[in-house]
Amino acid sequence: MMKLEDHQFASACPYCARRHQFASNATDGPRPKDGDYSLCIGCGHFGIFDHAAPDGIRRTTAGEAAEISMNPDASRVQLAWRMADQRRRAAAQGRGHA
């Protein structure tokens, strides 16, 4: 299993507004830079790191979304998020939570 290095990086998802304090670079490189993808652990949408964006991450353009959808690594990460989210929701329903 690959170990990701966390970098302190305050940001917020442009889709769900969830606040994030850290970021990991899945390519085993330095801290994320402008143009890198960001998967929100709250809603599962990809955003784009952008230091000029108000919260450090912006929504994807249509072209970026198409590029991300064709990236097999991004697809695997998003699928893993969806599976984990389904398990989390099922567990919450089992405890009587919505």
C-alpha positions in Angstrom: 0.0 0.0 0.0 1.3 3.4 -0.9 1.9 5.8 2.0 0.8 9.3 1.3 2.6 12.3 2.8 0.2 14.9 4.2 0.9 18.6 3.7 -0.8 21.3 5.7 -3.0 23.0 3.2 -6.1 24.9 4.4 -8.8 24.8 1.7 -12.5 24.3 1.1 -14.3 22.2 -1.5 -15.9 24.4 -4.2 -18.9 21.9 -4.4 -19.9 21.2 -0.8 -17.8 23.8 1.1 -16.2 21.2 3.4 -13.1 22.6 5.0 -9.9 20.7 4.7 -6.7 21.2 6.7 -4.4 18.8 4.9 -3.7 17.6 1.3 -1.9 14.5 0.1 -0.2 14.2 -3.3 -1.2 10.8 -4.7 1.7 10.8 -7.1 4.2 10.6 -4.3 5.6 14.0 -5.1 5.8 17.4 -3.3 2.9 19.2 -1.9 0.0 19.7 -4.4 0.5 22.6 -6.9 -1.8 24.6 -9.0 -3.5 22.4 -11.6 -3.4 19.2 -9.5 -6.6 17.4 -8.8 -8.2 17.3 -5.4 -10.8 14.8 -4.3 -13.1 16.1 -1.6 -13.5 13.5 1.2 -16.8 15.1 2.0 -18.7 14.9 -1.4 -16.3 12.9 -3.7 -16.1 15.6 -6.3 -12.8 16.5 -7.9 -11.6 20.1 -7.8 -8.4 21.8 -9.0 -5.8 23.3 -6.7 -5.5 26.9 -7.5 -3.8 29.4 -5.2 -5.8 32.2 -6.8 -9.1 30.6 -5.9 -10.8 32.0 -2.7 -10.4 28.7 -0.8 -7.4 27.2 -2.6 -9.5 24.8 -4.8 -11.8 25.7 -7.7 -14.4 23.8 -9.7 -13.2 21.9 -12.7 -13.7 23.2 -16.2 -15.4 21.0 -18.7 -12.1 20.1 -20.2 -10.5 19.3 -16.9 -13.5 17.2 -15.9 -13.2 15.2 -19.1 -9.4 14.8 -18.5 -10.0 13.6 -15.0 -12.8 11.1 -16.1 -10.3 9.5 -18.5 -7.5 9.2 -15.9 -7.5 5.6 -14.6 -5.9 6.6 -11.3 -8.5 9.3 -10.7 -11.2 6.9 -11.5 -9.9 4.4 -9.0 -9.6 7.0 -6.3 -13.2 8.2 -6.9 -14.5 4.6 -7.0 -12.8 3.9 -3.7 -14.3 7.0 -2.2 -17.8 6.0 -3.4 -17.4 2.5 -1.9 -16.3 3.9 1.4 -19.1 6.4 1.4 -21.7 3.6 0.7 -20.3 1.6 3.6 -20.4 4.7 5.9 -24.0 5.4 4.9 -25.0 1.8 5.4 -23.4 1.8 8.9 -25.1 5.1 9.8 -28.5 3.6 8.7 -27.8 0.6 10.8 -27.3 2.8 13.8 -30.5 4.7 13.1 -28.9 7.8 11.5 -29.7 9.2 8.1 
